[in-house]
Amino acid sequence: QVMIDLCVVPLGCGVSVRKEVTEVEKVLRRYEAEGKIVCRLHGYGTNVSGKWDDVMGAVREAHEVLHNDLGVVRITSSLRMGTRIDKTQTMDEKVAAVEEGLKR
């Protein structure tokens, strides 16, 4: 399992990239609907978790959609990732642990 924070930035598309980001989210949400990943959109990207091949496959397909379907010539993506083998923990559980700590 891997959990990533993904920010995809299409270059040369003008000031607004809403259309391109929406297409990336469509890819990620399709993978989620297929039960391959879990994703959570946030203000500066998307958190994605799942099996390595599924997560990286979704990232690859997001790039391909932008290049092949929208004609984006250049894309830069930043990606932070984390893995752990001692236990399983969902994104929601990670957030809930911090929220619980704030109550103390």
Secondary structure in CASP SS format (residue, H / E / C, confidence):
PFRMAT SS
TARGET T0000
AUTHOR 0000-0000-0000
METHOD secondary structure of the structure
MODEL  1
Q C 1.00
V E 1.00
M E 1.00
I E 1.00
D E 1.00
L E 1.00
C E 1.00
V E 1.00
V E 1.00
P E 1.00
L E 1.00
G C 1.00
C C 1.00
G C 1.00
V C 1.00
S C 1.00
V C 1.00
R H 1.00
K H 1.00
E H 1.00
V H 1.00
T H 1.00
E H 1.00
V H 1.00
E H 1.00
K H 1.00
V H 1.00
L H 1.00
R H 1.00
R H 1.00
Y H 1.00
E H 1.00
A H 1.00
E C 1.00
G C 1.00
K C 1.00
I E 1.00
V E 1.00
C E 1.00
R E 1.00
L E 1.00
H E 1.00
G C 1.00
Y C 1.00
G E 1.00
T E 1.00
N E 1.00
V E 1.00
S E 1.00
G E 1.00
K C 1.00
W H 1.00
D H 1.00
D H 1.00
V H 1.00
M H 1.00
G H 1.00
A H 1.00
V H 1.00
R H 1.00
E H 1.00
A H 1.00
H H 1.00
E H 1.00
V H 1.00
L H 1.00
H H 1.00
N H 1.00
D H 1.00
L C 1.00
G C 1.00
V C 1.00
V C 1.00
R E 1.00
I E 1.00
T E 1.00
S E 1.00
S E 1.00
L E 1.00
R E 1.00
M E 1.00
G E 1.00
T C 1.00
R C 1.00
I C 1.00
D C 1.00
K C 1.00
T C 1.00
Q C 1.00
T C 1.00
M H 1.00
D H 1.00
E H 1.00
K H 1.00
V H 1.00
A H 1.00
A H 1.00
V H 1.00
E H 1.00
E H 1.00
G H 1.00
L H 1.00
K C 1.00
R C 1.00
END
